Each structure stands twice: as C-alpha cells, then as structure tokens.
Amino acid sequence: MPDFLPPWLLPVIGSAIALGFYDLCKKHAVEKNSVLHVLFFATLCGSAFYLIATVLWTGSLADAKCTARDFGLIVLKSLLVSSSWICVYYAMRDLPISIAAPIRASSPVWTFLGGLLLFHEVPTFAQACAMILIFTGYYLFSVFGKLEGISFWRAREVHLILLGTLLGAGSALYDKYLMNVLGIPPRTVQFWFSVDLVAILGAVCLFRAKCFGKHHKFVWRWTIPLTGILLILADFLYFYAVSLPDIQISLVSLVRRCSCIVSFTAGAWYFRDVHVKKKACALALILLGVVILALAK
C-alpha cells in the first residue's frame, strides 16, 4: 500500500463496495416479502458461508476459542445489531433505495460524536472539513427525500431506519471497544457474532409466527443468500480495519458508509428512482469528503 494512504483505507473501501451491493440485494430480497424470514435466511446463509470458509482456510475452528466474558460481550453486540437490522429491513422494504441508503449513511454522524465523547477522537482541520462535506451531502439527501413525498417527521419507515441507524452507530463504537480496547481478535468476534445472529433471529421468527401469525408471504429469491454472503465479506474487511492500532472509528465509519454510492447508482438504474441529478450533487460532496479524508494527515 502507498505510504501516503492510511493502512485502514483500502480494507474499508472494499467493505464499502461489498456493503453497497449488500444494500442492493437486500432491497431486492425484501421487496413485497416477509422481512423476518428474509433476514433470518440471509443471515443463516452468510454464517454458513463464513464457517465453511473458515474451516477450509484454516483447517480448524480455532477462532471459536474465547473466554466466557468475551462470549457474553459478543452476544450483546449481536443483540444490538439484530435490533438494528430488523428496523432497517422493515424500512428498506417500503423506502426508495436512493433515499434509504443515504439515511443509513448518516450513522457516521452519531459514530463521530460517540468517538469524540468516548475515545477522545479529535479530528484534524482537514478531517473536520471533510466531515462537514460528507455530513452536508447526507443532509441534502434527506431534503431531496421530501420531493418524493417522504416526510422525515411522520413516515414510520423513516423512524425505523433512523432508529436502526442509531443502533448501528452504537454497534460501531462497541466494535472499537471489543477489538481495539479489549483486544478480542476480529475473527473471534465475527465467528460468534455470525453464530449468535442466527440463533437470535431464528428465535424472533418463531416468536413472531407463534404470537402474531404471518403478515407477508415468504418468497425465496436468489438475492437472499447473496445478501448474507456480501455482508460477511463486508464485515470481514471492516473488522480487520477496526483491529488496526490507532484507528479513528469515526473516520472508518464515514468511509464505509460511502457504500451509498453503489446503492445510489443501482437505484437510479435498476429501481428507476427519480431526482437523480439532484441526488448526484449530494453524492459528489460525499465523494469529495472521502478523498480529503484519504489524503488528510
């Protein structure tokens, strides 16, 4: 890697690309479909892929070794993330992807504030300017959403995706605590995180079916397993970056959320979203901010 680039940048960019295609597959999988079943089977496929790949790559399940304390802390992360995903998947079913993905991309705002308060991550002047550009781009996306009849104060779907975004930001801060402060190996976190999610979401599906019955028919789509596999790949690269010394979780989260570039392009082309030119201006601000972040010291 060139000396002028921070070591975490390329893994996070790779994670952002995988995350963008993950959002696209997720939108296709949940559209007019049973959200909880899609979420469970996507997670099951992704976790199975990760476990098989781990055994084939290492020849063992050594990554599963951890203390009872570490296991409990990872379970808490899994509960936090599963809650976030349930909110986001329900919202993604009804919102245009070119609006939903950028709202999700606002999570670095909250991660930045949390990193400032909890880890004392004070940005440099260049980094602060880049963050302002990125935050402005995210704000413009929310403004353009009103042109499509989406009320950011009254729409249930927006409330759900904002709640999921806040929970996701909390998860990002928790990731740094687990891997960078406590020093839990990233592969151990991802191993138990993947297993725990299947158990938690399976239990939620059973509870929902028993207590509330079925509200949407479940239809199997090829994007369901691909959704889980892409998320595993995105998380693998992200966990590696977070485990590196002296990283700033607020910067990592900002760059990772540039996954909205892929989602934006797909929304404009495949889902035929509207107001593409206006949204492209907001996207340009985000890209400019990322470039400054990449070059800032």
C-alpha positions as CSV (number, residue, x, y, z in Angstrom):
1,M,0.0,0.0,0.0
2,P,1.3,3.5,-0.8
3,D,2.9,5.3,2.2
4,F,0.5,8.3,1.8
5,L,-2.6,6.2,2.4
6,P,-3.6,5.1,5.9
7,P,-3.4,1.3,6.3
8,W,-7.1,1.0,7.1
9,L,-8.3,2.8,4.0
10,L,-8.3,0.0,1.3
11,P,-9.9,-2.6,3.5
12,V,-12.7,-0.1,4.4
13,I,-13.2,0.9,0.8
14,G,-13.5,-2.8,0.0
15,S,-16.0,-3.2,2.8
16,A,-18.0,-0.2,1.5
17,I,-18.2,-1.7,-2.0
18,A,-19.4,-5.0,-0.6
19,L,-21.9,-3.2,1.6
20,G,-23.3,-1.2,-1.3
21,F,-24.1,-4.4,-3.2
22,Y,-25.4,-5.9,0.0
23,D,-27.9,-3.0,0.2
24,L,-28.9,-3.6,-3.4
25,C,-29.5,-7.3,-2.8
26,K,-31.3,-6.6,0.5
27,K,-33.7,-4.2,-1.3
28,H,-34.5,-6.8,-3.9
29,A,-34.9,-9.6,-1.3
30,V,-37.3,-7.8,1.0
31,E,-39.5,-6.1,-1.6
32,K,-43.1,-7.3,-1.1
33,N,-41.6,-10.2,1.0
34,S,-41.6,-11.4,4.7
35,V,-38.9,-9.3,6.3
36,L,-38.1,-11.5,9.2
37,H,-37.8,-14.6,7.1
38,V,-35.6,-12.8,4.6
39,L,-33.4,-11.6,7.4
40,F,-33.1,-15.0,9.0
41,F,-32.3,-17.0,5.9
42,A,-29.9,-14.3,4.6
43,T,-28.1,-14.4,8.0
44,L,-28.1,-18.2,8.0
45,C,-26.6,-18.4,4.5
46,G,-23.9,-15.8,5.3
47,S,-23.0,-17.5,8.6
48,A,-22.8,-21.0,7.0
49,F,-20.6,-19.5,4.2
50,Y,-18.3,-18.0,6.8
51,L,-18.0,-21.1,8.9
52,I,-17.3,-23.3,5.8
53,A,-14.7,-20.8,4.5
54,T,-13.0,-20.6,7.9
55,V,-12.6,-24.4,8.1
56,L,-11.4,-24.6,4.5
57,W,-8.9,-21.7,5.0
58,T,-7.5,-22.6,8.5
59,G,-8.4,-26.3,8.8
60,S,-9.9,-25.8,12.2
61,L,-12.3,-23.7,14.3
62,A,-9.6,-22.1,16.4
63,D,-11.4,-18.8,16.0
64,A,-14.1,-20.1,18.2
65,K,-11.9,-20.1,21.3
66,C,-12.8,-17.3,23.7
67,T,-13.5,-16.6,27.4
68,A,-17.0,-16.6,28.9
69,R,-16.6,-12.8,29.4
70,D,-15.7,-12.3,25.7
71,F,-18.6,-14.5,24.6
72,G,-21.1,-12.5,26.7
73,L,-19.8,-9.2,25.3
74,I,-20.2,-10.6,21.7
75,V,-23.7,-11.7,22.4
76,L,-24.5,-8.1,23.4
77,K,-23.2,-6.9,20.1
78,S,-25.3,-9.5,18.3
79,L,-28.4,-8.3,20.1
80,L,-27.6,-4.7,19.2
81,V,-27.0,-5.5,15.5
82,S,-30.1,-7.8,15.2
83,S,-32.3,-5.0,16.6
84,S,-30.7,-2.5,14.1
85,W,-31.2,-4.9,11.2
86,I,-34.9,-5.6,11.9
87,C,-35.6,-1.9,11.9
88,V,-33.6,-1.3,8.7
89,Y,-35.1,-4.3,6.8
90,Y,-38.7,-3.2,7.5
91,A,-37.9,0.3,6.4
92,M,-36.0,-0.8,3.3
93,R,-39.0,-2.7,2.1
94,D,-41.0,0.5,1.6
95,L,-38.5,3.3,1.0
96,P,-36.7,4.1,-2.3
97,I,-33.1,2.7,-2.1
98,S,-31.6,6.0,-3.2
99,I,-33.2,7.5,0.0
100,A,-32.9,4.6,2.4
101,A,-29.2,4.0,1.8
102,P,-28.1,7.6,2.3
103,I,-30.1,7.8,5.5
104,R,-28.3,4.8,6.7
105,A,-25.1,6.5,5.7
106,S,-25.8,9.2,8.3
107,S,-24.7,6.8,11.1
108,P,-21.1,8.3,11.0
109,V,-22.6,11.5,12.4
110,W,-23.5,9.6,15.6
111,T,-20.4,7.5,15.5
112,F,-18.3,10.6,15.3
113,L,-20.0,12.2,18.3
114,G,-19.6,8.9,20.2
115,G,-16.0,8.6,19.2
116,L,-15.3,12.2,20.3
117,L,-17.0,11.6,23.7
118,L,-15.9,8.1,24.5
119,F,-12.5,7.7,22.8
120,H,-11.5,11.4,22.5
121,E,-11.0,11.2,18.7
122,V,-10.4,14.9,17.9
123,P,-10.2,15.4,14.1
124,T,-7.5,17.5,12.3
125,F,-8.6,20.6,10.4
126,A,-8.6,18.8,7.1
127,Q,-10.5,15.9,8.5
128,A,-13.1,18.2,10.0
129,C,-13.6,19.9,6.6
130,A,-14.0,16.5,5.0
131,M,-16.6,15.5,7.6
132,I,-18.5,18.8,7.0
133,L,-18.7,18.0,3.3
134,I,-19.9,14.5,3.9
135,F,-22.5,15.5,6.5
136,T,-23.8,18.2,4.1
137,G,-24.2,15.6,1.4
138,Y,-26.1,13.3,3.8
139,Y,-28.4,16.3,4.8
140,L,-29.1,17.1,1.1
141,F,-30.2,13.5,0.6
142,S,-32.8,13.9,3.4
143,V,-34.0,17.2,1.8
144,F,-34.5,15.6,-1.6
145,G,-36.4,12.8,0.0
146,K,-39.2,15.3,0.6
147,L,-39.5,15.8,-3.2
148,E,-40.7,12.1,-3.3
149,G,-43.4,12.7,-0.7
150,I,-41.4,11.2,2.1
151,S,-42.0,13.1,5.4
152,F,-39.0,12.7,7.6
153,W,-41.0,13.6,10.7
154,R,-44.1,11.4,10.1
155,A,-43.2,8.4,8.0
156,R,-43.0,5.2,10.0
157,E,-40.4,3.8,7.6
158,V,-38.1,6.8,8.2
159,H,-38.5,6.4,12.0
160,L,-37.5,2.8,11.7
161,I,-34.4,3.4,9.6
162,L,-33.3,6.3,11.8
163,L,-33.6,4.0,14.9
164,G,-31.7,1.3,13.1
165,T,-29.1,3.8,12.1
166,L,-28.6,4.9,15.7
167,L,-28.3,1.3,16.9
168,G,-25.8,0.7,14.1
169,A,-23.7,3.7,15.2
170,G,-23.7,2.3,18.7
171,S,-22.5,-1.0,17.3
172,A,-19.6,0.7,15.5
173,L,-18.4,2.3,18.8
174,Y,-18.8,-1.1,20.6
175,D,-16.7,-2.7,17.8
176,K,-13.8,-0.5,18.7
177,Y,-14.2,-1.3,22.4
178,L,-14.2,-5.0,21.7
179,M,-11.3,-5.3,19.2
180,N,-9.2,-2.2,19.8
181,V,-9.6,-1.7,23.6
182,L,-10.2,-5.2,24.9
183,G,-8.1,-6.8,22.1
184,I,-10.6,-9.5,21.2
185,P,-9.4,-11.0,17.8
186,P,-11.6,-9.8,15.0
187,R,-12.1,-13.3,13.6
188,T,-13.3,-14.5,17.0
189,V,-15.8,-11.6,17.1
190,Q,-17.0,-12.4,13.6
191,F,-17.3,-16.1,14.3
192,W,-19.5,-15.8,17.4
193,F,-21.3,-12.8,16.0
194,S,-22.4,-14.8,13.0
195,V,-23.5,-17.8,15.1
196,D,-25.3,-15.6,17.6
197,L,-27.2,-13.7,15.0
198,V,-28.7,-16.9,13.5
199,A,-29.9,-18.0,17.0
200,I,-31.4,-14.6,17.8
201,L,-33.1,-14.0,14.5
202,G,-34.4,-17.6,14.5
203,A,-35.9,-17.1,17.9
204,V,-37.5,-13.8,16.8
205,C,-39.1,-15.5,13.7
206,L,-40.6,-18.3,15.9
207,F,-41.9,-15.8,18.4
208,R,-43.5,-13.6,15.6
209,A,-45.1,-16.6,13.9
210,K,-46.5,-18.0,17.2
211,C,-47.8,-14.8,18.7
212,F,-48.8,-12.7,15.7
213,G,-49.1,-15.0,12.7
214,K,-47.9,-14.3,9.2
215,H,-48.5,-10.9,7.6
216,H,-46.5,-11.3,4.4
217,K,-45.9,-14.4,2.3
218,F,-42.3,-15.5,2.1
219,V,-40.9,-15.9,-1.4
220,W,-37.4,-17.4,-1.9
221,R,-35.1,-15.2,-4.1
222,W,-31.6,-15.7,-5.2
223,T,-30.6,-12.4,-3.6
224,I,-31.3,-13.8,-0.1
225,P,-28.2,-16.0,0.2
226,L,-26.1,-13.4,-1.7
227,T,-27.2,-10.7,0.8
228,G,-25.8,-12.8,3.7
229,I,-22.5,-13.6,1.9
230,L,-21.9,-10.0,0.9
231,L,-22.4,-8.9,4.5
232,I,-19.9,-11.4,5.7
233,L,-17.3,-10.2,3.3
234,A,-18.0,-6.5,4.2
235,D,-17.7,-7.3,7.9
236,F,-14.5,-9.3,7.5
237,L,-12.7,-6.4,5.9
238,Y,-14.3,-3.9,8.4
239,F,-13.3,-5.9,11.5
240,Y,-9.8,-6.2,10.1
241,A,-9.6,-2.4,9.8
242,V,-11.1,-1.7,13.2
243,S,-8.5,-4.1,14.8
244,L,-5.6,-2.0,13.5
245,P,-3.8,0.2,16.0
246,D,-4.6,4.0,16.3
247,I,-7.6,3.9,14.1
248,Q,-10.4,6.5,14.5
249,I,-13.7,4.7,14.4
250,S,-15.4,7.9,13.2
251,L,-13.3,8.1,10.1
252,V,-13.6,4.4,9.4
253,S,-17.4,4.7,9.6
254,L,-17.5,7.7,7.3
255,V,-15.6,5.9,4.5
256,R,-17.5,2.7,5.0
257,R,-20.8,4.4,4.6
258,C,-19.8,5.5,1.1
259,S,-21.5,2.3,0.2
260,C,-24.4,4.6,-0.7
261,I,-22.6,5.3,-4.0
262,V,-23.3,1.8,-5.1
263,S,-26.8,1.9,-3.8
264,F,-27.4,5.3,-5.5
265,T,-26.2,4.1,-8.8
266,A,-28.4,1.0,-8.6
267,G,-31.4,3.0,-7.5
268,A,-31.0,5.3,-10.5
269,W,-30.6,2.4,-12.9
270,Y,-32.3,-0.8,-11.7
271,F,-35.1,0.6,-9.5
272,R,-35.6,3.7,-11.6
273,D,-35.5,6.2,-8.7
274,V,-36.2,9.9,-9.5
275,H,-34.4,13.2,-8.9
276,V,-31.2,11.6,-9.9
277,K,-29.3,14.8,-10.8
278,K,-30.1,16.5,-7.5
279,K,-29.0,13.4,-5.6
280,A,-25.8,13.3,-7.7
281,C,-24.8,16.7,-6.3
282,A,-25.2,15.5,-2.8
283,L,-23.2,12.3,-3.7
284,A,-20.4,14.5,-5.2
285,L,-20.0,16.2,-1.8
286,I,-19.7,12.9,-0.1
287,L,-17.0,11.7,-2.6
288,L,-15.0,14.9,-2.2
289,G,-15.1,14.5,1.5
290,V,-13.8,10.9,1.3
291,V,-10.9,12.0,-1.0
292,I,-9.9,14.6,1.5
293,L,-10.1,12.1,4.3
294,A,-7.9,9.7,2.4
295,L,-5.2,12.3,1.9
296,A,-5.5,14.1,5.3
297,K,-2.9,13.5,7.9
